[in-house]
Amino acid sequence: MNETEYRTRGNWNEMKGKIKQSYGDLTDDDLTYNEGKEDEWLGKLQQKTGKAKGDLKRWIDSL
């Protein structure tokens, strides 16, 4: 697990609230991260938000 993943998981509940404020159509299921399925999870978020994978990662890291 890299530092970004650890930091993201540690603050995930707080971050989910911020993400939902920005994208109200995202559900808890959309924001559930399953270890080992990062690409699938990011793909789902890409479809819902319209952001590119790299942009999405940077945006999540900035929260």
QUIJOCOR-V471146 format. One record per residue. RES is the residue in three letters. SS is DSSP state (helix for helix, strand for strand, loop for the rest). PHI is phi as a letter, one per 30 degrees, with the letter a starting at -180 (NA if undefined). OMEGA is omega in whole degrees, 0 to 359 (* if undefined). Layout:
((RES,SS,PHI,OMEGA) (RES,SS,PHI,OMEGA))
//
This chain:
((MET,loop,NA,180) (ASN,loop,d,185) (GLU,helix,e,181) (THR,helix,d,178) (GLU,helix,d,181) (TYR,helix,d,180) (ARG,helix,d,180) (THR,helix,d,181) (ARG,helix,d,182) (GLY,helix,d,183) (ASN,loop,c,191) (TRP,helix,d,181) (ASN,helix,d,177) (GLU,helix,d,181) (MET,helix,d,179) (LYS,helix,e,178) (GLY,helix,d,179) (LYS,helix,d,179) (ILE,helix,d,179) (LYS,helix,d,176) (GLN,helix,d,181) (SER,helix,d,183) (TYR,loop,b,184) (GLY,loop,d,181) (ASP,loop,d,177) (LEU,loop,d,180) (THR,loop,c,175) (ASP,loop,d,178) (ASP,loop,d,178) (ASP,loop,d,185) (LEU,loop,c,177) (THR,loop,d,180) (TYR,loop,c,176) (ASN,loop,c,182) (GLU,loop,e,180) (GLY,loop,i,182) (LYS,loop,b,182) (GLU,helix,e,182) (ASP,helix,d,178) (GLU,helix,d,180) (TRP,helix,d,179) (LEU,helix,d,178) (GLY,helix,d,178) (LYS,helix,d,179) (LEU,helix,d,177) (GLN,helix,d,180) (GLN,helix,d,184) (LYS,helix,d,186) (THR,helix,c,183) (GLY,loop,i,180) (LYS,loop,c,174) (ALA,loop,d,184) (LYS,helix,e,180) (GLY,helix,d,178) (ASP,helix,d,180) (LEU,helix,d,178) (LYS,helix,d,180) (ARG,helix,d,181) (TRP,helix,d,179) (ILE,helix,d,180) (ASP,helix,d,183) (SER,helix,d,182) (LEU,loop,d,*))
//
